[in-house]
Amino acid sequence: MIEARSVTDRDEGSWFTISPNGLAALDVLDALGPVRALGVPTRRNVIVGATGRGLGALSLGTPLPDGTPALSFKRPRLAGALVDEARRRGIEVLDGVRVSGAEQDARGAAVVCDDGTRLTGDLVIGADGIHSAIRTAIDPDTPTGRYVGLTNFGGVTHDPTIAATLPAESWYFVFGRRAFFGALPTPTGDVVWFVNVPEAPISGAQRSATSESGWRDRLGALAAPDAGPFAGLIARGRLELAADNTYDLPSVPVWHRGRLGLVGDAIHAPAPSSGQGASMALEDAVVMASSLAAATTIEAGFEGFERARRARVERIVAVGARASSTKTPRGIRRVLNDAAMRLVFRHVVTEKSQAWMFDHRVALDPRARVVG
């Protein structure tokens, strides 16, 4: 197993939510127990407009049989804990190694690392994200990520008073006049927050030239016209993610070739608005293991995985794209959008209509062995 992040990066990055379908996949792999305590219980999304008027609320799915609801994690902490668990099970992990390509022949497959190292095996499964080097090795004409019109910022503020005013065990979302905001109170009195800004992609030069205080001043100005706690959270908080241009990957024609295959964001990256990116990757892990275990050849295993997954994941990517598009209207469209959103959350986007996404459960083929 090759991990691009080094062990020193475990506290750098944003938060995300794993809904019950993703947690169920972790549980199937006997990996939920070791990481459960890192998560903040998150049962629903509460959505309001710029004036603070409620637009709706949406459950994040039926909890697991033991009562575990969706959990929100700091991404690098969860990734680090899962790497530790892999090592505990005797799996070799190379930290801080980036892959630049892949090769194969009739006898096996290999990845080529940035430093020129070549690592060989029976097959290669790329889980290397939207800008996947393995996807390019499989298909040089593969599509690239599609910019969804939003830049992303995230941070955390220790403020037990504000945390107590927010809905418990919920993401609190605001369709603001100038941006979209989200906040999650934690049991320790922290408030995790993010800002989605509708704008052109931020350049590397702009990112390098802007200080943390400069970004926070800009985000605070975006939040100032709206009701709610975000201007104060941003002013007093610590920025942990800045100027992240948001992309999705709607459809990838070629998922595998010979001994090379793909999972996760490398083949179906939904916009963060879907809330399903990590959960989809975890489902993939279970289905890929099951497909390979049941197949007589590696390529047949990859084909079985694609048949089982393509329709579901592309439908979820489409859901994320639609959700992202609601974060960009301006002016009078903002007012009209709020009125429409109340109707949407009452009649269209409901717990029942979302059950196919959150309440889906994958199962591990008995022939796929879990290393314990």
N, C-alpha and C positions, 0 to 999 in steps of 0.2 A: 504494500500500500504506500502510495506516494502522496505527501501532504505539502502543498505549496507554502502554507503558513509555517513560521517557526514558532517554537514554544514560547517565545517572548512576546508574541502578538496577541495573547489571549484576552487582553482587556481593551483592545482597540476594535471598535466597530459598533454596529447598530443592534437594535432589538427586532425580533420577529415573533410571530405566534404560530405554534403548531396546534392545529385543531385536532379533534378526537380521531379523525381518520389517519392522521400522521402518527399520533401517539399510539394508536392500535398497531401500526406497522412496527414501531419501536418495541412494543411489548411482544410482538410475535418473535422478534429477534433477541428477546431477553435483555434488552438494552434500556428499557424505560426505568427500571428500578435504580440503576446507577446515576441517572441524571434528573430524576423527578424533582428532587429538592432544589435544583437550580431554577425551576420555573415558577412564575407567578400565575396563580389561577386566574383565568380570563374567560368568563362565561358568555359575554355578549359585547356587541358594539352599540354604543349610544350615540346618536347623531343629532346635531343641532345646527341651526343656521347662524349667520353672523350676529343676529340680535340676541341670540341665546334661546330662541324659541325652538322647541323640540321638533325634529323632523321624523324620528322613528327610532326603533331599536331592533337589533337582530341577534338572535341566539347564535352562538358559534358551534352548535351541534349538540347532540346527545352525549353526555359524559360516558366514559368507559364503565363497564359493569361494576367496578370497584368505586365509582363515584368521581374519578378523575376527570375534570373538565379540560377544555383547551388550556394550554400553558404557554406563557410568553417568556422567551429566553433572550439573554444577550448572546448574539450569534457566536462570537469567538469562544465564550465560556462553554457553550454546549458543544461546539466542535472539538474543543480541547478535551472535554470529559469523554467524548466518544472515542477520540484517539487513545486516551488512557485506557479505556475499556478494551479497545482492540489489542493494545499491547498486553494487557492482563490476560487475554485469551491466547497469547502466544503468536499474534500476527505481527510480522515485522513492519514497522512504519518508518519511512524516511521523511524527516521534518525539513522544511525550508528548501525543498527541491522543486523546481519548476520544469515542466515538460514542454518541449518545443515541437515535438512531432512523434510519429509512430511509424513502424514498419512491420511487415509480415512476410512469411513465406510458407511453404507447405508444412514446415516442422514446428513453427511457433510464431510468436509476435514479440515486438520490442517497443519500448519508448526511448526517445532520445531526449536527454535533459539539456538544459541551457548550458551547462558546463561541458557538454560533449559526452557525458557518461551515457552508456547504452545498457538498459536493463531488460532482460528477456523473461519470457514466460510462455504459457500455453495460449493465452489470450490477453487482450487489453480491453478494459472497460473504462472509458473516459467519463469522469464526473467533474469536468473542468470548466463548466459555466458557459455563459453566452459566447465568450470569445475563445471557445474550445479549439485547442491545437489538434486534438484527436479527431474532431469533426472535420476539420480541413484535410487531415490525412485520409479520412474515409472518402471524402468528396471534395475535391478542390473547388468545385463550383457551389459549395454550400452557401445558403443565405447568411447574412450577418444580422446582428440585432437591429431592431426598429426603435428609434427614439420615440417615446410616448408623450413628449411635450412637457415633462416635469423634471425639475431638479429636486434632489432630496437632501434634507438636513436632519440631524438628530442629536439629542443631548439628554442630560439628566440634571434634575434640580432637587436638592434635599430641602423639602419644605413640608413638614408634617401637617401644617395648618391647611395648605392648599390640597394636599393629598386627601385629607379628611372631607373636603367639600366635593370631591369627584365621586362618581358612581363606583362603588366597590366592585372589584373583580371585573372591571370593564374597561375597554378602550373608549375614550370620550373624544368624538370627532366633531370638528367644527368646519362647515363650509363657509370660510371667511370671504370677505370682500376682495381680498388680494391674494389669498393662498388657502391651502387646506391644512388643518392642524389636527394632531392627535396626541392624547396624553393617557398614560396608564399609571395609577397610583400603586405603589408596592407596599408590602407589610412593614417595611423598615422606615417609611416616611419619605422615600424618594418618589419623584414623579418622572417617569420616562416620557419624553416627548419627541415629536417629529414635525417637520414642516415640508409640505410638497408645494413647490413654487412653479406656476405655469410660465415658462419662458424658454428661450432658445438654449441649447446646450452650453454649459459653462466651459470655457477653454482652459487648457492647462496653464496658460500664462496668467489668466485671471485668478485661477485657484492659487497659484504660487504667490501672487502679489497681494492677496487678501489675508489679513490676520484673523485670528479667532474673534477678537473683539469687533473687527470690521464686519464679519459675517453676522455676529449677534446683533449689532446695531441695525443692519439691514433687515434681519428677520423680525426684530422688535418693531420696526417701522411698518412692516407688513401686517403684524398682529394688532397694532394700535387701534385701528378703527372698529375692531370687533369686540363684542362682549366676551367675557370669560377670562381665564387666568393666563393666557399664553404670553402676552407681553411681559408680565412679571416673571414667568418661568424662564423665558429666554434671557431676560436681563440678568437674572441671578444664577443661571445654570452653567453647566460645563458642556461645551460642544464636543460631541464624540464622532460625528459624521458630518462632513461639509462638502457641498457642491458635487454630490453624486448624481450624475446624469442617468436617468432611468430608462432602461431599454426592456423590450420584451422580444420574444422569438416565436412568432405565430405558428409557423409550420416548417418543418425540416423534411425535405423529400426522402433523404437517405439516412437511415438510422444506424446502419451497420454494413460492414463489408468483410467477408471472410472471418478472420479472428479478431476483428476490431469492432467494438460496440460502444454505445453511449447510454447514459442515464442522466436524469435530473435536468438542470438548466441548460446542459449542452444540447438538448433536443427539444425542450418545451419550457422556455422561461416565461412564466406569466409576470405581468407587472405586479409590484407589491400590493396594489389595490385588491388583488384577488385573495390575499391572505393565505395562499396555498402553495407557494414555491417550495418551502421546506417539506411540507406534508407530501407533495407530489414526489419529491426525491426519495423520501423514506418509503412510500408505497413502491416506487420503482425498485428499490433494493430487494424487497421481498419478492416481487414478481420476477425480477431478473434471476434471482437465485432459484426460484421455483421452475422457471422456464428452462434454464440450463440443466437443472437436475433431471427434468423429465425428458430431455431431448437426447437423441442418439449422436448428434454432432453439435459443435459449437454454433455453426451458422443456423442450424434448425432451432437452437435455443434462442438466438437473437431474433429469429423470425417469429417465434411464439411470443416473445416479450412484446414485439411491436404490435402484433395482432391484439394482444390483451390491453395495451395501453394507449394507442394512438387516439382513438375517438375520445376517450375521457380527458386526456391531458390537453388536447387541442380545444375542447369545449371550455375547459377552465381558463386557458389563455385568452379565449374570446371574452369570457366574463371579466377578467382583469382589465382588458382593453376598454370595455364599455365603462367600467367603474372609473378608470383613469380619465376618460373623456368628460365625466361629470365634474371634474375638479378644475376645469379651465375656463368656464364662461365668465364674462365680465359685464359690468353695468346693469342695464335693465334685465338682461338675461339672467343675472344672478337672482333677482327677485322672482322672476318667473320660474327659475329652476327650483328655488326653495318650495314654492307652492306645488310644483310637480313632484318633488321628492317626497313630500308628505303622502301624496297619493301612491307613489311607488312603494314606499315602505309599508303602507297599509294593505295594498292589494296585489303587488307584483313580487317584490323582494321580501319574502316572508320565510319563516322557519320551515314551512312545508315546501316551498319552492326551492329552498337551498339544501334540502335533506340529501339529494343525490350527491352533493359535493362533500358535506361534513360527515354524513353517517355511513359512507362507504367503508367497507372493511376488507382488507386483503388477508389471504391465508398462505402459509408456507407449505409447499409441497413436502410430504413426509420424506421424500428422497433427498431433500436439501438439508444438509447437516448444519446445525448451529454450533459453532465452536464455543464451548463454555469454560 
